Amino acid sequence: MTVLLVLLAVIFGAAGAAKIAGVQFTRDNFDRWPIDATLREPIGAIEVVLAVLALVGLANDGAAIVAALGMIVAMAIATWVHVKAQDAPAMTAAAPITALLAVLVLVNV
């Protein structure tokens, strides 16, 4: 479970930081996606919080459960956004795969 939590923390931390920083590819994605671009930074902040919770989850099962559940919800929404935007399968696949990693955390807590 340690490896999964660290991996999820890196994924969510990097994605969230990129959104908060306004990295060009994140701005381009939000311009294309069927959601309000003003949500980019709040979504990034949620992702960073989930990353921190995943790291706290290394020492606290409750935090690991909350992080995993939040990540599953976030990735379910992300999958919907990618499908709605008709993104390429390779781009869309990252969200459900990441959700699956979070499910594995839940199974192993």
Buried (B, 14 or more C-beta within 10 A) or exposed (E): BEEBBBBBBEBBBEBBBBBBEEBEEBBEBBEEBEBEEEEBBEBBBBBBBBBBBBBBBBEEEEBBBBBBBBBBBBBEEBBBBBEEBEBEEEEBEBBEEBBEBBBBBBEEE
